[in-house]
Structures are given as structure tokens and as C-alpha cells.
């Protein structure tokens, strides 16, 4: 969807690239919690 693509692009610019909108196949879209994404990124960096 073009509208979602534009929103994703704007959110990516604001958050530094964290994917905040996820596609749920057959359902639609879900907005992710940015604080949980930061925690996951920190855990990956510490492990790797």
C-alpha cells in the first residue's frame, strides 16, 4: 500500500531506521512499540 510505504519512510527517518510498522499477512498492519525494539537491538549488539 502506497500510504503505508510513505508512513514507513517518514517513521524510519525519525527513528533512525527501526521498523515500527509490521505487516500481518491476511490481517493488515500492526504498530510496534519502539521501546521494545530498542531493547532487542541492545541485546543483539551485546550478544554479537
N, C-alpha and C positions, 0 to 999 in steps of 0.2 A: 504494500500500500504506500503510495507516494506521501501521504500525510504523515504516517508513522516514520518513514525514512527521514523526512525533514525534521521531525521532533528528535529522532535519534541523533542526527547530525548536530543539532543545537545543544542537546544534553551532553554529547561527547565533548564538545568544545568547552562547556562549563565545568565538567567533572574531570577532565584530563584523560578521557578515554574509557572510563568504566561503563560497561553496558548496563544501562538502567532499565531498558525495556526488553523483555524476553517474549518471544513468540511461543504460544502454546498451540500446537497443531490441532486443528479442528475446533478450537475454542476462541482464540483471539490473542490478546496481549496481556501481559502482567508487568506491573511496575515493581522493580526490585528495590529493596532497602539499601541505600548507599552505604550505611554504616556496616552492614554485614559484608558487603563487597570489599570494603577496606580491610576488615579483619581477615578475610580469606586471602587477600593479596599479601598481607603481612605474614601469615602462616606459610604461604608458598615460598616467599622470599627467605624465611628463616630455615625452611627445610632444604632448599635447593642451593 
